[in-house]
Amino acid sequence: MASESVAPTTENVELCRRYVEDFINTGDRAVAAETLHEDVVTHQLGVDEVREGRDALVDQLLDFRDVVPNWHLRIDDTIAQDDRVMFRVTARGTPQKAWGNLVPTGKSFAQPAFFVFRVEDDRIVEQWNLVNLMGIAKDIGMMPPGPRVIAKLLAHRIRSRLG
């Protein structure tokens, strides 16, 4: 994915903005195909996870949209230079289903996050995410975990092990 030319910064910003506003915030798979390179690499900071390929990233984000149907990222700040675009966003939503260690508590979250994108040939080829997972857990009442949350976590783990 090496490229000789770097697209103008404003075009990169608009591409990344479209990805966030028209794919992440809506789940429109067609927009993901238009904005993400098929071999995009995603780094989830804080959980040391690297995901390779557009399909893997799209599936993960659509799975999260299923868990948090009203998930929305508001772009608060934008910084761009050459082939890089960074957004400071506010992530909001109310979990409706369990996902990993996340269980629905009926409460909503509103937490800051950072996304950095690298663009080549009019497609996002690399993405770094830094999400305040502890802040989300606190907002929805999972931190510190009270008896209700502990019971929901245990029930979720038992159900997932029993199939």
mmCIF file of the C-alpha atoms, coordinates in Angstrom:
data_MODEL
# 
_entry.id   MODEL 
# 
loop_
_atom_site.group_PDB 
_atom_site.id 
_atom_site.type_symbol 
_atom_site.label_atom_id 
_atom_site.label_alt_id 
_atom_site.label_comp_id 
_atom_site.label_asym_id 
_atom_site.label_entity_id 
_atom_site.label_seq_id 
_atom_site.pdbx_PDB_ins_code 
_atom_site.Cartn_x 
_atom_site.Cartn_y 
_atom_site.Cartn_z 
_atom_site.occupancy 
_atom_site.B_iso_or_equiv 
_atom_site.pdbx_formal_charge 
_atom_site.auth_seq_id 
_atom_site.auth_comp_id 
_atom_site.auth_asym_id 
_atom_site.auth_atom_id 
_atom_site.pdbx_PDB_model_num 
ATOM 1   C CA . MET A 1 1   ? 0.000   0.000   0.000  1.00 0.00 ? 1   MET A CA 1 
ATOM 2   C CA . ALA A 1 2   ? 2.854   2.416   -0.687 1.00 0.00 ? 2   ALA A CA 1 
ATOM 3   C CA . SER A 1 3   ? 1.948   5.443   -2.731 1.00 0.00 ? 3   SER A CA 1 
ATOM 4   C CA . GLU A 1 4   ? 4.062   8.154   -4.339 1.00 0.00 ? 4   GLU A CA 1 
ATOM 5   C CA . SER A 1 5   ? 1.488   10.919  -4.071 1.00 0.00 ? 5   SER A CA 1 
ATOM 6   C CA . VAL A 1 6   ? -0.348  12.337  -1.091 1.00 0.00 ? 6   VAL A CA 1 
ATOM 7   C CA . ALA A 1 7   ? -3.875  13.614  -1.645 1.00 0.00 ? 7   ALA A CA 1 
ATOM 8   C CA . PRO A 1 8   ? -4.587  17.186  -0.590 1.00 0.00 ? 8   PRO A CA 1 
ATOM 9   C CA . THR A 1 9   ? -5.364  17.393  3.120  1.00 0.00 ? 9   THR A CA 1 
ATOM 10  C CA . THR A 1 10  ? -8.890  18.761  2.596  1.00 0.00 ? 10  THR A CA 1 
ATOM 11  C CA . GLU A 1 11  ? -9.820  15.751  0.434  1.00 0.00 ? 11  GLU A CA 1 
ATOM 12  C CA . ASN A 1 12  ? -8.495  13.404  3.113  1.00 0.00 ? 12  ASN A CA 1 
ATOM 13  C CA . VAL A 1 13  ? -10.515 15.174  5.804  1.00 0.00 ? 13  VAL A CA 1 
ATOM 14  C CA . GLU A 1 14  ? -13.703 14.913  3.744  1.00 0.00 ? 14  GLU A CA 1 
ATOM 15  C CA . LEU A 1 15  ? -13.063 11.221  3.048  1.00 0.00 ? 15  LEU A CA 1 
ATOM 16  C CA . CYS A 1 16  ? -12.561 10.469  6.768  1.00 0.00 ? 16  CYS A CA 1 
ATOM 17  C CA . ARG A 1 17  ? -15.547 12.637  7.758  1.00 0.00 ? 17  ARG A CA 1 
ATOM 18  C CA . ARG A 1 18  ? -17.716 10.708  5.279  1.00 0.00 ? 18  ARG A CA 1 
ATOM 19  C CA . TYR A 1 19  ? -16.482 7.405   6.749  1.00 0.00 ? 19  TYR A CA 1 
ATOM 20  C CA . VAL A 1 20  ? -17.457 8.498   10.280 1.00 0.00 ? 20  VAL A CA 1 
ATOM 21  C CA . GLU A 1 21  ? -20.708 10.299  9.493  1.00 0.00 ? 21  GLU A CA 1 
ATOM 22  C CA . ASP A 1 22  ? -22.042 8.113   6.667  1.00 0.00 ? 22  ASP A CA 1 
ATOM 23  C CA . PHE A 1 23  ? -20.732 4.691   7.694  1.00 0.00 ? 23  PHE A CA 1 
ATOM 24  C CA . ILE A 1 24  ? -19.992 4.528   11.428 1.00 0.00 ? 24  ILE A CA 1 
ATOM 25  C CA . ASN A 1 25  ? -23.017 6.649   12.373 1.00 0.00 ? 25  ASN A CA 1 
ATOM 26  C CA . THR A 1 26  ? -25.438 4.883   10.020 1.00 0.00 ? 26  THR A CA 1 
ATOM 27  C CA . GLY A 1 27  ? -24.025 1.434   9.286  1.00 0.00 ? 27  GLY A CA 1 
ATOM 28  C CA . ASP A 1 28  ? -24.155 1.967   5.499  1.00 0.00 ? 28  ASP A CA 1 
ATOM 29  C CA . ARG A 1 29  ? -21.898 -0.837  4.242  1.00 0.00 ? 29  ARG A CA 1 
ATOM 30  C CA . ALA A 1 30  ? -21.680 0.768   0.754  1.00 0.00 ? 30  ALA A CA 1 
ATOM 31  C CA . VAL A 1 31  ? -19.934 3.812   2.238  1.00 0.00 ? 31  VAL A CA 1 
ATOM 32  C CA . ALA A 1 32  ? -17.397 1.552   3.940  1.00 0.00 ? 32  ALA A CA 1 
ATOM 33  C CA . ALA A 1 33  ? -16.600 -0.024  0.566  1.00 0.00 ? 33  ALA A CA 1 
ATOM 34  C CA . GLU A 1 34  ? -16.082 3.425   -0.948 1.00 0.00 ? 34  GLU A CA 1 
ATOM 35  C CA . THR A 1 35  ? -13.924 4.860   1.849  1.00 0.00 ? 35  THR A CA 1 
ATOM 36  C CA . LEU A 1 36  ? -11.885 1.916   3.206  1.00 0.00 ? 36  LEU A CA 1 
ATOM 37  C CA . HIS A 1 37  ? -9.116  0.108   1.345  1.00 0.00 ? 37  HIS A CA 1 
ATOM 38  C CA . GLU A 1 38  ? -9.808  -3.633  1.215  1.00 0.00 ? 38  GLU A CA 1 
ATOM 39  C CA . ASP A 1 39  ? -6.559  -4.271  3.160  1.00 0.00 ? 39  ASP A CA 1 
ATOM 40  C CA . VAL A 1 40  ? -7.113  -1.557  5.791  1.00 0.00 ? 40  VAL A CA 1 
ATOM 41  C CA . VAL A 1 41  ? -5.266  -2.160  9.079  1.00 0.00 ? 41  VAL A CA 1 
ATOM 42  C CA . THR A 1 42  ? -6.956  -1.077  12.306 1.00 0.00 ? 42  THR A CA 1 
ATOM 43  C CA . HIS A 1 43  ? -5.171  -0.630  15.638 1.00 0.00 ? 43  HIS A CA 1 
ATOM 44  C CA . GLN A 1 44  ? -7.378  -0.650  18.751 1.00 0.00 ? 44  GLN A CA 1 
ATOM 45  C CA . LEU A 1 45  ? -5.186  1.068   21.333 1.00 0.00 ? 45  LEU A CA 1 
ATOM 46  C CA . GLY A 1 46  ? -5.736  0.169   24.972 1.00 0.00 ? 46  GLY A CA 1 
ATOM 47  C CA . VAL A 1 47  ? -6.647  -3.420  24.132 1.00 0.00 ? 47  VAL A CA 1 
ATOM 48  C CA . ASP A 1 48  ? -3.630  -4.073  21.895 1.00 0.00 ? 48  ASP A CA 1 
ATOM 49  C CA . GLU A 1 49  ? -5.726  -5.421  19.054 1.00 0.00 ? 49  GLU A CA 1 
ATOM 50  C CA . VAL A 1 50  ? -4.843  -5.199  15.368 1.00 0.00 ? 50  VAL A CA 1 
ATOM 51  C CA . ARG A 1 51  ? -7.477  -6.038  12.772 1.00 0.00 ? 51  ARG A CA 1 
ATOM 52  C CA . GLU A 1 52  ? -6.639  -6.542  9.097  1.00 0.00 ? 52  GLU A CA 1 
ATOM 53  C CA . GLY A 1 53  ? -9.002  -6.117  6.181  1.00 0.00 ? 53  GLY A CA 1 
ATOM 54  C CA . ARG A 1 54  ? -12.100 -4.086  5.421  1.00 0.00 ? 54  ARG A CA 1 
ATOM 55  C CA . ASP A 1 55  ? -14.501 -6.965  6.025  1.00 0.00 ? 55  ASP A CA 1 
ATOM 56  C CA . ALA A 1 56  ? -13.156 -7.595  9.542  1.00 0.00 ? 56  ALA A CA 1 
ATOM 57  C CA . LEU A 1 57  ? -13.418 -3.897  10.463 1.00 0.00 ? 57  LEU A CA 1 
ATOM 58  C CA . VAL A 1 58  ? -16.873 -3.467  8.941  1.00 0.00 ? 58  VAL A CA 1 
ATOM 59  C CA . ASP A 1 59  ? -18.168 -6.604  10.673 1.00 0.00 ? 59  ASP A CA 1 
ATOM 60  C CA . GLN A 1 60  ? -16.812 -5.419  14.041 1.00 0.00 ? 60  GLN A CA 1 
ATOM 61  C CA . LEU A 1 61  ? -18.377 -1.968  13.709 1.00 0.00 ? 61  LEU A CA 1 
ATOM 62  C CA . LEU A 1 62  ? -21.723 -3.337  12.522 1.00 0.00 ? 62  LEU A CA 1 
ATOM 63  C CA . ASP A 1 63  ? -21.697 -5.847  15.400 1.00 0.00 ? 63  ASP A CA 1 
ATOM 64  C CA . PHE A 1 64  ? -21.154 -2.937  17.801 1.00 0.00 ? 64  PHE A CA 1 
ATOM 65  C CA . ARG A 1 65  ? -23.993 -0.989  16.112 1.00 0.00 ? 65  ARG A CA 1 
ATOM 66  C CA . ASP A 1 66  ? -26.215 -4.028  16.776 1.00 0.00 ? 66  ASP A CA 1 
ATOM 67  C CA . VAL A 1 67  ? -25.298 -3.874  20.475 1.00 0.00 ? 67  VAL A CA 1 
ATOM 68  C CA . VAL A 1 68  ? -25.558 -0.051  20.659 1.00 0.00 ? 68  VAL A CA 1 
ATOM 69  C CA . PRO A 1 69  ? -28.108 0.844   17.930 1.00 0.00 ? 69  PRO A CA 1 
ATOM 70  C CA . ASN A 1 70  ? -28.023 4.568   18.731 1.00 0.00 ? 70  ASN A CA 1 
ATOM 71  C CA . TRP A 1 71  ? -24.193 4.712   18.718 1.00 0.00 ? 71  TRP A CA 1 
ATOM 72  C CA . HIS A 1 72  ? -23.088 8.064   17.334 1.00 0.00 ? 72  HIS A CA 1 
ATOM 73  C CA . LEU A 1 73  ? -19.723 9.785   16.961 1.00 0.00 ? 73  LEU A CA 1 
ATOM 74  C CA . ARG A 1 74  ? -19.758 13.580  16.955 1.00 0.00 ? 74  ARG A CA 1 
ATOM 75  C CA . ILE A 1 75  ? -16.607 15.068  15.447 1.00 0.00 ? 75  ILE A CA 1 
ATOM 76  C CA . ASP A 1 76  ? -15.406 17.775  17.838 1.00 0.00 ? 76  ASP A CA 1 
ATOM 77  C CA . ASP A 1 77  ? -11.952 18.601  16.429 1.00 0.00 ? 77  ASP A CA 1 
ATOM 78  C CA . THR A 1 78  ? -10.028 17.817  13.265 1.00 0.00 ? 78  THR A CA 1 
ATOM 79  C CA . ILE A 1 79  ? -6.293  17.929  12.646 1.00 0.00 ? 79  ILE A CA 1 
ATOM 80  C CA . ALA A 1 80  ? -4.819  16.960  9.296  1.00 0.00 ? 80  ALA A CA 1 
ATOM 81  C CA . GLN A 1 81  ? -1.377  16.892  7.768  1.00 0.00 ? 81  GLN A CA 1 
ATOM 82  C CA . ASP A 1 82  ? -0.287  15.183  4.559  1.00 0.00 ? 82  ASP A CA 1 
ATOM 83  C CA . ASP A 1 83  ? -1.803  11.697  4.541  1.00 0.00 ? 83  ASP A CA 1 
ATOM 84  C CA . ARG A 1 84  ? -3.001  11.740  8.199  1.00 0.00 ? 84  ARG A CA 1 
ATOM 85  C CA . VAL A 1 85  ? -6.304  12.902  9.647  1.00 0.00 ? 85  VAL A CA 1 
ATOM 86  C CA . MET A 1 86  ? -7.113  12.937  13.360 1.00 0.00 ? 86  MET A CA 1 
ATOM 87  C CA . PHE A 1 87  ? -10.568 13.387  14.848 1.00 0.00 ? 87  PHE A CA 1 
ATOM 88  C CA . ARG A 1 88  ? -11.372 14.024  18.487 1.00 0.00 ? 88  ARG A CA 1 
ATOM 89  C CA . VAL A 1 89  ? -14.888 12.748  18.844 1.00 0.00 ? 89  VAL A CA 1 
ATOM 90  C CA . THR A 1 90  ? -17.556 12.283  21.461 1.00 0.00 ? 90  THR A CA 1 
ATOM 91  C CA . ALA A 1 91  ? -18.993 8.767   21.381 1.00 0.00 ? 91  ALA A CA 1 
ATOM 92  C CA . ARG A 1 92  ? -22.559 8.379   22.648 1.00 0.00 ? 92  ARG A CA 1 
ATOM 93  C CA . GLY A 1 93  ? -24.924 5.468   22.947 1.00 0.00 ? 93  GLY A CA 1 
ATOM 94  C CA . THR A 1 94  ? -26.967 3.121   25.103 1.00 0.00 ? 94  THR A CA 1 
ATOM 95  C CA . PRO A 1 95  ? -26.015 -0.575  25.032 1.00 0.00 ? 95  PRO A CA 1 
ATOM 96  C CA . GLN A 1 96  ? -29.029 -2.842  24.371 1.00 0.00 ? 96  GLN A CA 1 
ATOM 97  C CA . LYS A 1 97  ? -27.222 -6.204  24.287 1.00 0.00 ? 97  LYS A CA 1 
ATOM 98  C CA . ALA A 1 98  ? -24.156 -7.798  25.869 1.00 0.00 ? 98  ALA A CA 1 
ATOM 99  C CA . TRP A 1 99  ? -20.846 -7.611  23.972 1.00 0.00 ? 99  TRP A CA 1 
ATOM 100 C CA . GLY A 1 100 ? -17.624 -8.908  25.511 1.00 0.00 ? 100 GLY A CA 1 
ATOM 101 C CA . ASN A 1 101 ? -17.574 -7.533  29.055 1.00 0.00 ? 101 ASN A CA 1 
ATOM 102 C CA . LEU A 1 102 ? -20.145 -4.881  28.170 1.00 0.00 ? 102 LEU A CA 1 
ATOM 103 C CA . VAL A 1 103 ? -23.615 -5.584  29.508 1.00 0.00 ? 103 VAL A CA 1 
ATOM 104 C CA . PRO A 1 104 ? -26.700 -3.419  29.100 1.00 0.00 ? 104 PRO A CA 1 
ATOM 105 C CA . THR A 1 105 ? -27.593 -1.575  32.276 1.00 0.00 ? 105 THR A CA 1 
ATOM 106 C CA . GLY A 1 106 ? -30.163 0.826   30.838 1.00 0.00 ? 106 GLY A CA 1 
ATOM 107 C CA . LYS A 1 107 ? -27.717 3.713   31.123 1.00 0.00 ? 107 LYS A CA 1 
ATOM 108 C CA . SER A 1 108 ? -26.093 5.701   28.321 1.00 0.00 ? 108 SER A CA 1 
ATOM 109 C CA . PHE A 1 109 ? -22.506 6.774   27.773 1.00 0.00 ? 109 PHE A CA 1 
ATOM 110 C CA . ALA A 1 110 ? -20.921 9.937   26.386 1.00 0.00 ? 110 ALA A CA 1 
ATOM 111 C CA . GLN A 1 111 ? -17.133 9.701   26.262 1.00 0.00 ? 111 GLN A CA 1 
ATOM 112 C CA . PRO A 1 112 ? -14.259 11.205  24.266 1.00 0.00 ? 112 PRO A CA 1 
ATOM 113 C CA . ALA A 1 113 ? -12.323 9.144   21.746 1.00 0.00 ? 113 ALA A CA 1 
ATOM 114 C CA . PHE A 1 114 ? -9.610  9.722   19.159 1.00 0.00 ? 114 PHE A CA 1 
ATOM 115 C CA . PHE A 1 115 ? -9.359  8.333   15.655 1.00 0.00 ? 115 PHE A CA 1 
ATOM 116 C CA . VAL A 1 116 ? -6.308  8.737   13.416 1.00 0.00 ? 116 VAL A CA 1 
ATOM 117 C CA . PHE A 1 117 ? -6.514  7.747   9.765  1.00 0.00 ? 117 PHE A CA 1 
ATOM 118 C CA . ARG A 1 118 ? -3.868  7.331   7.067  1.00 0.00 ? 118 ARG A CA 1 
ATOM 119 C CA . VAL A 1 119 ? -5.095  7.822   3.524  1.00 0.00 ? 119 VAL A CA 1 
ATOM 120 C CA . GLU A 1 120 ? -3.614  6.526   0.270  1.00 0.00 ? 120 GLU A CA 1 
ATOM 121 C CA . ASP A 1 121 ? -5.136  6.756   -3.191 1.00 0.00 ? 121 ASP A CA 1 
ATOM 122 C CA . ASP A 1 122 ? -8.459  8.124   -1.891 1.00 0.00 ? 122 ASP A CA 1 
ATOM 123 C CA . ARG A 1 123 ? -9.015  5.292   0.617  1.00 0.00 ? 123 ARG A CA 1 
ATOM 124 C CA . ILE A 1 124 ? -8.363  4.864   4.336  1.00 0.00 ? 124 ILE A CA 1 
ATOM 125 C CA . VAL A 1 125 ? -5.525  2.320   4.596  1.00 0.00 ? 125 VAL A CA 1 
ATOM 126 C CA . GLU A 1 126 ? -4.835  2.523   8.324  1.00 0.00 ? 126 GLU A CA 1 
ATOM 127 C CA . GLN A 1 127 ? -6.832  3.526   11.389 1.00 0.00 ? 127 GLN A CA 1 
ATOM 128 C CA . TRP A 1 128 ? -5.905  3.950   15.053 1.00 0.00 ? 128 TRP A CA 1 
ATOM 129 C CA . ASN A 1 129 ? -8.648  4.113   17.713 1.00 0.00 ? 129 ASN A CA 1 
ATOM 130 C CA . LEU A 1 130 ? -8.291  5.255   21.294 1.00 0.00 ? 130 LEU A CA 1 
ATOM 131 C CA . VAL A 1 131 ? -11.568 4.953   23.165 1.00 0.00 ? 131 VAL A CA 1 
ATOM 132 C CA . ASN A 1 132 ? -12.122 5.722   26.858 1.00 0.00 ? 132 ASN A CA 1 
ATOM 133 C CA . LEU A 1 133 ? -13.400 2.255   27.755 1.00 0.00 ? 133 LEU A CA 1 
ATOM 134 C CA . MET A 1 134 ? -13.196 2.908   31.507 1.00 0.00 ? 134 MET A CA 1 
ATOM 135 C CA . GLY A 1 135 ? -15.241 6.074   31.055 1.00 0.00 ? 135 GLY A CA 1 
ATOM 136 C CA . ILE A 1 136 ? -17.898 4.147   29.135 1.00 0.00 ? 136 ILE A CA 1 
ATOM 137 C CA . ALA A 1 137 ? -17.984 1.484   31.856 1.00 0.00 ? 137 ALA A CA 1 
ATOM 138 C CA . LYS A 1 138 ? -18.375 4.194   34.502 1.00 0.00 ? 138 LYS A CA 1 
ATOM 139 C CA . ASP A 1 139 ? -21.114 6.022   32.562 1.00 0.00 ? 139 ASP A CA 1 
ATOM 140 C CA . ILE A 1 140 ? -23.225 2.899   32.183 1.00 0.00 ? 140 ILE A CA 1 
ATOM 141 C CA . GLY A 1 141 ? -22.798 1.933   35.833 1.00 0.00 ? 141 GLY A CA 1 
ATOM 142 C CA . MET A 1 142 ? -20.301 -0.908  35.460 1.00 0.00 ? 142 MET A CA 1 
ATOM 143 C CA . MET A 1 143 ? -17.503 0.863   37.392 1.00 0.00 ? 143 MET A CA 1 
ATOM 144 C CA . PRO A 1 144 ? -17.258 0.270   40.201 1.00 0.00 ? 144 PRO A CA 1 
ATOM 145 C CA . PRO A 1 145 ? -19.317 -2.839  39.587 1.00 0.00 ? 145 PRO A CA 1 
ATOM 146 C CA . GLY A 1 146 ? -22.281 -3.088  41.914 1.00 0.00 ? 146 GLY A CA 1 
ATOM 147 C CA . PRO A 1 147 ? -24.214 -6.266  42.717 1.00 0.00 ? 147 PRO A CA 1 
ATOM 148 C CA . ARG A 1 148 ? -26.615 -5.762  39.768 1.00 0.00 ? 148 ARG A CA 1 
ATOM 149 C CA . VAL A 1 149 ? -23.769 -5.455  37.247 1.00 0.00 ? 149 VAL A CA 1 
ATOM 150 C CA . ILE A 1 150 ? -21.888 -8.410  38.741 1.00 0.00 ? 150 ILE A CA 1 
ATOM 151 C CA . ALA A 1 151 ? -25.059 -10.532 38.471 1.00 0.00 ? 151 ALA A CA 1 
ATOM 152 C CA . LYS A 1 152 ? -25.568 -9.485  34.826 1.00 0.00 ? 152 LYS A CA 1 
ATOM 153 C CA . LEU A 1 153 ? -21.919 -10.258 33.978 1.00 0.00 ? 153 LEU A CA 1 
ATOM 154 C CA . LEU A 1 154 ? -22.141 -13.675 35.599 1.00 0.00 ? 154 LEU A CA 1 
ATOM 155 C CA . ALA A 1 155 ? -25.414 -14.479 33.868 1.00 0.00 ? 155 ALA A CA 1 
ATOM 156 C CA . HIS A 1 156 ? -23.967 -13.407 30.515 1.00 0.00 ? 156 HIS A CA 1 
ATOM 157 C CA . ARG A 1 157 ? -20.841 -15.540 30.973 1.00 0.00 ? 157 ARG A CA 1 
ATOM 158 C CA . ILE A 1 158 ? -22.862 -18.569 32.064 1.00 0.00 ? 158 ILE A CA 1 
ATOM 159 C CA . ARG A 1 159 ? -25.212 -18.223 29.054 1.00 0.00 ? 159 ARG A CA 1 
ATOM 160 C CA . SER A 1 160 ? -22.295 -17.844 26.639 1.00 0.00 ? 160 SER A CA 1 
ATOM 161 C CA . ARG A 1 161 ? -20.561 -20.955 28.021 1.00 0.00 ? 161 ARG A CA 1 
ATOM 162 C CA . LEU A 1 162 ? -23.728 -23.028 27.914 1.00 0.00 ? 162 LEU A CA 1 
ATOM 163 C CA . GLY A 1 163 ? -24.381 -21.951 24.338 1.00 0.00 ? 163 GLY A CA 1 
# 
